[in-house]
């Protein structure tokens, strides 16, 4: 007989400082006023970035042993921004690269806010280098001038006669020199120059060069400490029994059998489920298996994926919210010589980072708290934990650790897993440090997926092949609606992160209308590497390709004819086509062809040409040739690595990955059913970087959107068959 133990109700205390509202989500919402994710508009406000003041003490620490420690305000989850950010500062400082180290910054939005997001410390939107560019240049240059001033004072020589190179300050006239470490203490006492002289590009020694990554050795020899490696004195482990369906809640539980498992210490109810606390992860997992929980599923999502998509198709038949409109596409299509229609569907996708979600939290003797995790939205995470624990945010210290991937998952507006850890510690009375661990199955079935999305496009062409009208309808759940960011980022019902890449298409389409329907299913959704561009780029680029073939015009030439007002996009398209040998006369094996796609996202421009062999239920991607324009490439090797990594990350979502629901229950629970890209199927990737003197943008996300349409277009070129939905339906491919 199931013995029901009622869960205890916990209320979130009211924080008393900085105007925080009641509850974790409200607390987060109160601090994101001015939050910006529209990077196009943010780039236009570039003067804001140029106006930042030099703060060397916040970003660099020089030791007596000559080590130069760059304080990194962003999370590094494998994208290499620690090296990139350190490169910027070290070059302006003229540091010896062999002495450069990095350290993650504490949570302090006053010093470490993301300048492209507003008053919030966080990582996302490929903004790390873009927002830090001038800030770190000025910090490095200011520190350099302070070292020079200290030397000039000590040697009684003019500042203008002193040079700095590779970590050494020299005065040629008196044949004196000093290492940074010898001058650091006296330099630190000097006033900070607010407008230090920055180097001309011709003086850069590190920026634009291939410098060794600072994290390679530690990640190779195992000395890098990831969040999952955290071990605090007396630490215990907690795992949580989450609802089997999204939206279900606990009505009661029987923990008698769980408590009998060796190593289990306690069982506590938390808002997200029931937590089992044990001496180690295995005991906690076995205790959870023995736990009996009764769930109320009256408000849960119980539909299957097919039913949700079917509802989307019906919704798309009705008028939606107009997100973008110019001209009269209906009239243009009515008078068209030919009309093309296409629909595109996209499944839920899990982030599936190699390191599952986890966090360690402990209470110090003085009543303050420490959190160790791969922290991506420090300001929100700090405020959320503080609200739950009943303290002000300054009483919660965050220790950002290396993260084994994220792809957006660690940056939730609700700080969900950090909040869960705080609730467990509070419910248990903070008797010892608690390490919350999500298993792979927890991570895969925990929601916050890339939304499932449906696009329907109707386009008209005149007798000469020009587009006369384009009608575009999209249905998908908004990431921002219902979140603390809604008030700032949803305008007139339109979530910019949902429609980006399509409502603002750079193609010169004179008559264009984009409508969006905000779905309301119960599955929690979140940004997934490249956010809305994950689906809009595919829909746009495949449809453009269809138009090119319909009018019998080369797909590259057709795109260029529509990109007269987008020179940087046209530039990467031309470069990728040239390097791939597009249009060259050559013998090709049966079923092998090239496909192309080009797209702008997060201020960066990427084109890809996919070399694909397809037919009889199979697709092999042989080679990807990419061209990217990211402004100044701070470290070209990392830029290339990120594009190569984007191909590896996205390829499995093109070929097979999807998260499906059956009666509301997630079916893919581990990598056996949600298989990452295998090394054996990884294509050769060639990355070409456009030389540029424009301010650097980001590359962590922009490599993802173009891969799927480039492959899809290559499949059509090879087989004559269009596969529009993702993942590509290989079973639908006929022999060629």
FENGIBEL-V216422 format. One record per pair of residues at least 12 apart in sequence whose ideal C-beta (glycine too) atoms are under 7 Angstrom apart, sorted by the first residue. I is the first residue (numbers start at 0). J is the second residue. D is the distance in Angstrom with one decimal. If there is no record, write none. Layout:
# FENGIBEL-V216422
i j d
I J D
I J D
This chain:
# FENGIBEL-V216422
i j d
1 253 5.5
1 291 5.7
1 293 6.8
2 253 4.4
2 255 6.7
3 251 3.4
3 253 6.7
3 293 6.0
4 251 5.7
4 252 5.5
4 253 6.3
4 254 6.5
5 251 5.3
6 249 4.9
6 251 6.9
6 268 3.3
7 268 5.5
9 270 6.7
9 422 6.8
9 426 6.7
11 23 5.9
11 386 5.4
11 387 5.7
12 386 6.8
12 389 3.7
14 26 5.9
14 385 5.9
14 386 5.0
14 391 6.1
15 391 6.3
16 391 4.2
17 392 7.0
19 382 6.3
19 386 6.3
22 386 6.2
23 383 4.0
23 386 4.9
23 387 5.6
23 413 6.8
23 414 6.8
23 418 5.2
24 413 5.5
24 483 5.5
26 382 4.4
26 383 5.9
26 386 4.0
27 379 4.4
27 382 5.6
27 383 5.6
27 412 6.2
27 413 7.0
27 414 6.6
27 483 4.6
28 483 3.1
30 119 6.6
30 378 5.9
30 382 5.6
31 117 6.8
31 119 5.7
31 483 6.2
31 484 6.0
31 487 6.5
33 117 3.7
33 118 5.9
34 116 5.6
34 117 4.5
34 119 6.0
34 484 6.0
34 487 5.2
35 115 6.1
35 116 5.8
35 117 5.3
36 124 5.8
36 488 6.1
36 495 7.0
36 496 6.3
37 495 5.7
38 115 6.4
38 124 5.9
38 126 6.9
38 601 5.4
38 602 5.0
39 602 7.0
41 115 4.6
42 602 5.3
45 694 6.6
47 114 6.7
48 114 5.7
48 130 6.6
48 132 6.8
48 133 5.0
49 133 5.3
51 114 6.5
51 133 5.8
51 134 4.7
51 137 6.6
52 193 5.4
53 137 4.0
53 138 5.4
53 140 6.9
53 141 3.6
53 191 6.0
53 192 6.4
53 193 5.8
53 195 5.7
54 110 6.8
54 138 5.7
55 138 4.7
55 141 4.7
55 142 3.8
55 145 6.9
55 191 6.3
57 70 6.5
57 110 4.7
58 70 5.0
58 88 6.2
58 135 6.2
58 138 4.2
59 88 5.9
59 92 6.8
59 138 6.2
59 139 6.8
59 142 5.3
61 179 5.1
61 180 6.5
61 183 4.1
62 180 6.0
62 183 6.9
63 180 4.7
63 183 6.6
64 180 5.7
65 98 5.1
65 166 6.1
65 178 5.0
65 179 5.4
65 180 4.0
66 98 5.2
66 100 5.7
67 89 6.5
67 92 6.8
67 94 4.6
67 98 5.3
67 99 5.0
67 100 6.9
67 179 6.7
68 100 4.7
68 101 6.9
68 102 5.3
69 84 6.5
69 85 4.2
69 88 5.1
69 89 6.9
69 99 6.5
69 101 5.1
70 102 5.6
70 104 4.9
71 84 5.4
71 101 5.1
71 102 6.9
71 103 5.6
71 104 6.2
72 104 4.4
72 111 3.6
72 120 6.2
73 122 4.2
73 127 4.3
74 122 4.4
74 373 6.2
74 374 6.1
74 375 4.7
74 399 5.9
74 402 5.9
75 214 7.0
75 401 6.4
76 373 6.3
76 402 4.0
76 404 5.6
76 405 4.1
77 404 5.7
78 641 6.2
78 699 4.6
79 212 5.9
79 637 4.3
79 640 6.6
80 127 4.3
80 128 6.6
81 101 4.4
81 213 5.9
81 214 6.0
82 212 4.6
82 213 4.9
82 214 6.8
82 634 6.2
82 637 6.3
83 128 5.3
83 633 4.9
83 634 5.3
83 637 5.8
84 127 6.6
84 128 6.8
84 131 5.6
84 135 6.0
85 99 5.4
85 101 5.3
85 213 6.2
86 205 5.0
86 206 6.1
86 210 6.0
86 633 5.5
86 634 5.6
87 131 6.8
87 132 6.4
87 135 4.2
87 136 5.9
87 139 7.0
87 206 6.5
87 633 6.1
88 135 4.3
88 138 5.8
88 139 3.9
89 139 6.7
89 205 5.8
90 139 6.9
90 203 5.4
90 204 6.0
90 205 4.1
90 206 4.8
91 136 4.9
91 139 3.2
91 140 4.4
91 143 6.4
91 197 6.6
91 198 6.1
92 139 4.0
92 142 5.4
92 143 5.0
93 143 5.9
93 163 4.3
93 164 5.7
93 165 6.7
94 166 5.3
95 165 4.8
95 166 3.3
96 205 6.4
96 210 5.8
98 166 5.8
99 213 6.6
101 213 5.7
103 399 3.8
105 396 6.8
105 397 6.4
106 120 6.2
106 377 4.1
106 378 6.7
106 381 4.5
106 397 4.0
108 120 4.7
108 378 4.7
113 126 5.9
113 130 5.4
114 130 4.1
114 134 6.7
115 129 6.2
115 130 4.2
119 378 4.5
120 377 4.3
120 378 4.7
121 375 6.4
121 376 4.3
121 377 6.4
121 378 6.4
121 410 6.5
122 375 5.1
122 410 6.9
123 375 6.8
123 407 6.9
123 410 5.1
124 601 5.8
125 601 4.1
125 603 6.9
125 696 7.0
125 697 2.4
125 698 6.5
125 699 4.6
125 700 4.7
125 701 6.5
126 697 6.0
127 697 6.9
128 633 5.8
128 695 5.1
128 697 6.2
129 602 6.6
129 695 6.1
129 696 5.2
129 697 5.5
132 694 5.9
132 695 5.6
136 197 5.5
137 195 6.1
140 195 3.8
140 196 6.4
140 197 5.3
141 191 5.6
141 192 5.0
141 195 4.4
143 163 5.8
144 192 5.0
144 195 5.0
145 186 4.3
145 189 5.0
146 163 6.8
146 168 5.7
146 179 6.2
146 182 5.0
146 186 4.8
147 161 4.9
147 163 6.4
147 168 6.4
148 186 7.0
148 189 5.5
149 182 4.6
149 185 4.3
149 186 4.0
149 189 6.4
150 168 4.6
150 177 6.0
150 182 5.7
153 185 6.9
154 170 5.7
154 173 6.3
154 175 5.6
156 170 5.2
156 172 6.9
156 173 6.4
160 172 5.9
166 178 6.1
166 179 5.2
168 182 6.2
200 692 6.5
206 631 6.9
206 633 5.5
207 631 6.6
207 632 6.2
207 635 7.0
209 634 6.9
209 635 5.9
209 636 4.4
210 634 6.2
223 401 5.3
224 400 6.1
224 401 6.5
225 354 5.9
225 400 6.0
225 401 4.8
225 402 6.9
225 403 5.5
226 354 6.9
226 357 5.5
226 358 6.7
226 371 6.3
226 372 4.8
226 373 4.5
226 400 4.2
226 402 6.3
227 354 5.5
227 357 5.2
229 359 4.4
229 371 4.5
229 400 6.7
229 434 6.4
231 359 6.0
231 361 5.6
231 432 3.9
233 431 4.4
233 432 6.3
234 359 6.7
234 431 6.6
234 432 4.4
234 434 5.5
235 264 6.1
235 276 5.4
235 277 6.6
235 278 6.2
235 431 5.3
235 433 5.8
236 277 5.6
236 279 5.7
236 280 4.8
236 283 4.8
236 434 5.0
236 436 5.8
237 274 4.9
237 275 6.7
237 276 4.9
237 283 6.2
237 423 5.0
237 433 5.3
237 434 6.9
237 435 5.0
238 275 5.7
238 283 4.4
238 284 5.8
238 287 5.2
238 436 5.8
238 438 6.7
239 269 6.8
239 271 6.1
239 272 4.7
239 273 6.8
239 274 4.8
239 419 6.4
240 272 4.9
240 273 4.6
240 287 5.3
240 290 5.5
240 292 5.4
241 271 6.3
241 272 4.6
241 441 6.6
241 445 6.6
242 272 6.5
242 294 5.5
243 294 6.8
243 664 5.7
244 296 5.6
244 299 4.0
244 300 6.1
244 301 6.3
244 663 4.1
244 664 6.1
245 299 6.3
245 300 4.7
245 446 5.7
245 521 4.9
245 522 5.4
245 523 6.3
245 663 6.9
246 298 4.9
246 299 4.0
246 300 5.4
246 521 4.4
247 294 4.5
247 295 6.3
247 296 4.4
247 299 4.2
248 294 6.9
248 295 5.0
249 268 6.3
249 272 6.3
249 273 6.1
249 292 6.1
249 294 6.5
250 293 4.7
250 294 6.6
250 295 4.7
251 293 4.7
252 273 5.1
252 290 6.3
252 291 6.3
252 292 4.4
252 293 6.6
253 291 4.2
254 266 3.9
254 290 5.9
256 289 4.0
257 275 5.8
257 286 4.3
257 287 7.0
257 289 4.4
257 290 4.3
260 282 6.1
260 285 5.0
260 286 4.4
260 289 5.6
261 282 6.4
262 277 4.7
262 278 4.4
262 279 6.0
262 282 2.8
263 275 6.2
263 277 4.7
263 282 5.7
263 286 4.0
264 276 4.8
264 277 5.7
264 278 6.6
265 427 6.0
266 290 6.8
267 423 6.6
267 426 4.1
267 427 5.4
268 426 6.8
269 419 6.4
269 422 4.1
269 423 5.6
269 426 5.7
270 422 6.0
271 419 5.1
273 290 6.2
273 292 5.6
274 423 4.7
275 287 4.7
275 290 6.3
276 427 6.0
276 433 6.9
280 436 5.5
284 438 6.6
299 521 6.5
299 663 6.0
300 520 5.9
300 521 3.1
300 522 5.8
300 663 4.9
301 662 5.7
301 663 4.0
302 660 6.9
302 663 6.3
303 660 5.3
303 661 5.2
303 662 5.9
304 346 6.8
304 451 7.0
304 659 4.5
304 660 4.8
307 451 6.3
307 520 5.5
308 344 5.9
308 451 6.6
308 453 6.4
311 453 4.0
311 474 4.2
311 518 6.5
312 453 6.3
314 474 5.0
314 516 5.0
315 453 6.1
315 455 5.0
315 472 4.8
315 474 5.2
315 516 6.8
318 514 6.7
319 472 5.9
319 514 3.5
319 515 5.3
319 516 4.4
320 492 4.6
320 493 5.9
320 514 6.3
320 515 5.4
321 512 6.7
321 514 5.6
322 493 4.6
322 498 4.7
322 502 4.3
322 513 4.9
322 514 6.8
322 515 5.0
323 502 3.8
323 503 6.7
323 511 6.8
323 513 4.2
324 511 6.9
324 512 4.7
325 510 6.9
325 511 5.3
326 509 5.1
326 510 3.3
326 511 6.5
327 510 5.6
328 468 3.5
328 469 5.6
328 470 5.0
328 510 4.2
328 511 6.0
328 512 4.8
329 468 6.7
331 459 5.4
331 467 3.6
331 468 2.8
331 510 4.1
332 457 6.3
332 459 3.7
332 467 6.5
332 468 4.0
332 470 6.6
334 467 6.6
335 459 2.9
335 460 5.8
335 461 6.3
335 467 4.8
335 468 6.8
336 460 6.0
336 461 5.3
336 462 4.5
337 460 5.1
337 549 6.5
338 457 6.6
338 459 5.1
339 458 5.3
339 545 5.8
339 546 6.6
339 549 6.0
340 457 4.9
341 456 5.3
341 542 5.7
341 545 6.4
341 723 5.9
342 454 6.7
342 455 4.8
342 723 6.9
343 454 4.3
343 537 6.5
343 538 4.6
343 723 4.8
343 724 6.2
344 453 5.3
344 724 4.5
345 451 6.2
345 452 4.4
345 534 4.6
345 725 5.3
346 451 5.5
346 657 3.6
346 658 6.3
346 659 6.9
347 448 4.0
347 449 6.4
347 450 7.0
347 451 4.9
347 522 6.6
347 657 6.9
347 658 3.9
348 448 5.8
348 449 3.9
348 527 5.6
348 652 5.8
348 656 6.2
348 657 7.0
348 658 6.2
349 443 5.4
349 448 5.8
349 658 5.3
349 673 6.2
350 405 6.9
350 406 4.4
350 407 6.1
350 408 3.7
350 527 6.1
351 443 6.8
351 673 6.1
351 675 6.7
352 403 6.1
352 404 3.1
352 405 5.6
352 406 6.1
352 408 6.1
353 403 4.6
353 404 5.0
354 402 6.3
354 403 2.7
354 404 6.1
355 437 4.6
355 438 6.5
355 439 5.7
355 441 6.8
355 442 3.9
356 416 4.5
356 437 4.2
356 442 5.8
357 372 6.8
357 434 6.7
357 435 6.0
357 436 4.8
357 437 6.2
358 370 6.1
358 371 6.9
358 372 3.7
358 416 6.1
358 417 5.6
358 420 4.4
358 435 5.2
359 371 4.3
359 372 7.0
359 432 5.9
359 433 7.0
359 434 4.4
360 420 4.7
360 421 6.1
360 424 5.0
360 432 6.9
360 433 5.6
361 432 3.5
362 424 6.9
362 429 4.0
367 394 4.6
367 396 6.6
368 384 6.8
368 388 5.9
368 390 7.0
368 394 6.5
368 395 4.8
368 396 7.0
369 396 4.9
369 398 6.4
370 384 6.2
370 395 6.6
370 397 5.3
370 398 6.7
370 417 6.7
371 398 4.6
371 400 5.8
372 400 6.3
372 417 6.5
373 400 5.6
373 401 6.9
373 402 2.8
373 405 6.7
373 409 5.5
374 397 5.4
374 399 4.5
375 405 6.0
375 409 4.1
375 410 4.0
376 410 4.8
376 414 6.5
377 397 5.4
377 399 6.9
379 412 6.8
379 414 5.2
380 397 6.5
380 414 4.5
380 417 4.6
381 395 5.1
381 397 5.6
383 414 4.0
383 417 6.1
383 418 5.2
384 417 5.8
384 421 4.4
387 418 6.1
387 421 4.2
387 422 5.9
387 425 6.3
388 421 5.6
388 425 6.0
406 527 6.2
406 528 4.2
407 525 6.0
407 526 4.2
407 527 5.3
407 528 6.0
408 447 6.2
408 525 6.7
411 447 6.1
411 525 6.1
412 482 4.1
412 483 5.2
412 484 5.6
416 435 6.7
416 437 6.7
419 435 6.1
420 433 6.5
420 435 4.1
423 435 6.2
439 669 5.2
440 668 4.7
440 669 6.1
443 667 6.0
443 668 5.4
443 669 6.3
443 673 6.2
444 665 4.2
444 668 5.9
446 522 6.1
446 523 3.9
447 523 5.1
447 524 6.7
447 525 3.9
448 522 6.6
448 524 5.7
448 525 6.9
448 658 5.6
449 527 3.3
449 533 6.0
450 475 4.8
450 476 4.6
450 478 7.0
450 524 4.2
451 475 6.9
452 473 6.6
452 475 3.7
452 534 4.6
453 473 7.0
453 474 4.6
453 475 6.9
454 471 6.9
454 473 5.1
454 534 6.9
454 538 4.2
455 472 4.7
456 471 5.1
456 538 6.5
456 542 5.1
457 470 4.5
458 542 6.6
458 546 6.2
460 546 6.5
460 549 6.4
460 550 6.1
464 550 3.2
464 552 6.3
466 508 5.4
466 546 6.7
467 510 6.5
468 510 4.3
469 508 4.9
469 510 6.7
469 511 4.7
470 512 5.4
471 501 6.4
471 512 6.8
471 513 4.6
472 514 4.9
473 498 6.8
473 515 5.0
474 516 4.3
474 518 5.8
475 497 5.9
475 518 5.8
476 517 6.9
476 518 4.3
476 519 7.0
476 520 6.1
476 524 5.0
477 489 6.9
477 494 3.9
477 497 5.3
477 517 4.8
478 494 6.5
478 496 5.5
478 497 6.9
478 524 5.6
478 525 6.0
478 526 5.9
479 494 4.6
479 496 6.2
480 494 6.0
480 517 5.9
492 517 6.7
493 515 6.2
496 526 6.5
496 530 5.1
496 531 5.1
497 515 6.2
497 531 5.3
498 513 6.5
498 515 5.5
498 531 6.3
499 530 6.8
499 531 4.2
499 532 6.1
499 535 6.5
500 531 5.7
500 532 4.2
500 535 3.5
500 536 5.3
500 539 6.9
500 598 6.6
500 600 6.2
500 704 6.8
501 513 5.9
501 535 3.8
501 538 6.5
501 539 5.6
504 539 6.0
505 562 6.4
505 565 4.0
505 568 5.8
505 599 6.4
506 543 6.8
506 561 4.3
506 562 6.8
507 561 5.0
507 563 6.3
507 564 6.2
528 648 6.4
528 700 5.4
528 703 5.2
529 600 5.8
529 700 4.2
529 701 6.8
529 703 4.2
529 704 5.1
532 598 6.6
532 600 4.3
532 704 4.1
533 703 6.5
533 704 6.2
536 598 4.3
536 704 3.5
536 705 6.1
536 708 6.2
537 707 4.7
537 708 4.8
537 725 6.5
540 596 4.1
540 598 6.6
540 708 3.5
541 708 5.1
541 711 5.4
541 712 6.4
541 723 5.9
543 558 6.3
544 712 4.5
553 582 6.7
554 595 5.6
554 712 6.8
555 572 6.4
555 576 4.8
555 581 5.8
555 595 5.8
558 572 6.0
558 597 6.3
559 572 6.5
567 604 4.7
567 628 5.1
568 597 5.7
568 599 5.8
568 604 5.2
570 628 6.2
570 689 5.9
571 597 6.3
571 604 4.8
571 605 6.3
571 606 4.2
571 626 4.2
571 627 6.4
571 628 5.2
571 689 6.2
572 597 4.5
572 606 4.5
574 626 3.8
574 687 5.6
574 689 6.3
575 606 3.9
575 607 6.2
575 608 5.1
575 624 5.6
575 625 6.3
575 626 3.9
576 595 6.6
576 608 6.3
578 624 5.1
578 626 6.8
578 685 6.6
578 687 5.3
579 593 6.3
579 608 3.7
579 624 3.9
581 593 6.3
581 608 6.2
589 735 6.3
590 612 5.6
590 613 5.7
590 614 4.0
590 717 5.1
590 718 6.6
590 735 4.4
591 611 7.0
591 612 4.5
591 717 5.9
592 611 6.5
592 713 5.5
592 716 3.6
592 717 3.8
593 608 5.5
593 609 6.8
593 610 5.7
593 713 5.7
593 716 6.4
594 609 4.8
594 611 6.5
594 709 5.0
594 710 6.3
594 711 6.7
594 712 3.2
594 713 2.8
594 714 6.9
594 716 5.6
595 608 5.1
595 709 5.9
595 712 6.2
596 705 4.3
596 708 3.8
596 709 4.1
596 712 6.4
597 705 6.5
598 704 4.9
598 705 4.9
600 700 6.3
600 701 4.7
600 704 5.7
601 696 6.5
601 697 5.0
601 700 5.5
601 701 5.5
602 696 3.7
602 697 6.7
603 627 6.6
603 628 6.7
603 629 4.8
603 696 4.5
603 697 6.0
603 698 6.0
603 701 4.1
604 627 6.9
604 628 4.1
605 625 6.4
605 627 5.1
605 701 4.9
605 702 5.9
605 705 5.2
606 625 7.0
606 626 4.9
606 705 6.7
607 623 5.7
607 624 6.9
607 625 4.9
607 705 4.5
607 706 6.1
607 709 4.3
608 624 4.6
608 709 6.4
609 623 5.7
609 709 4.0
609 710 4.7
609 713 4.4
610 622 4.1
610 713 6.9
611 710 5.8
611 713 3.7
611 714 5.9
611 717 5.9
612 717 6.9
613 714 4.6
613 717 4.6
613 718 5.3
613 732 6.2
614 718 5.7
614 732 6.1
614 734 5.5
614 735 4.0
615 732 6.5
615 734 4.3
616 729 5.2
616 730 5.8
616 732 5.4
617 729 6.3
618 654 6.6
618 714 6.3
618 727 6.5
618 729 6.0
620 650 6.7
620 682 4.3
620 710 6.0
621 682 5.8
622 682 5.4
622 683 4.6
623 646 5.4
623 682 5.3
623 684 4.8
624 685 4.9
625 642 5.2
625 684 6.8
625 685 7.0
625 686 4.9
625 687 6.9
625 702 6.9
626 687 4.7
626 689 6.5
627 642 6.1
627 686 6.6
627 688 5.7
627 689 6.8
627 698 6.6
628 689 4.1
628 691 6.1
629 695 6.1
629 696 5.1
629 698 5.1
630 691 5.1
630 693 3.9
630 694 5.2
630 695 4.4
630 696 5.2
631 691 6.1
631 692 6.6
631 693 6.8
631 694 6.8
631 695 4.6
632 688 5.1
633 695 5.6
635 688 5.6
638 688 5.9
638 698 5.1
639 686 4.2
641 698 4.5
641 699 5.8
641 702 6.2
642 684 6.9
642 686 4.6
642 698 6.7
642 702 4.2
643 684 4.6
643 686 6.7
645 702 2.9
645 703 4.8
645 706 7.0
646 682 6.9
646 684 5.2
646 702 6.8
646 706 5.8
647 676 4.9
647 681 5.8
648 703 6.6
649 703 4.7
649 706 4.6
649 707 6.7
650 676 4.6
650 706 6.7
651 674 6.4
651 675 5.4
651 676 4.5
652 725 6.6
652 726 6.4
653 706 6.3
653 707 4.7
653 710 5.5
653 725 6.4
653 726 6.0
653 727 6.1
654 726 5.7
654 727 6.4
655 674 6.5
655 726 5.1
656 673 5.8
656 726 6.1
657 726 6.0
707 725 5.8
711 727 6.5
714 727 6.8
717 735 6.7
718 732 6.3
718 735 4.9
720 732 6.2
720 733 6.5
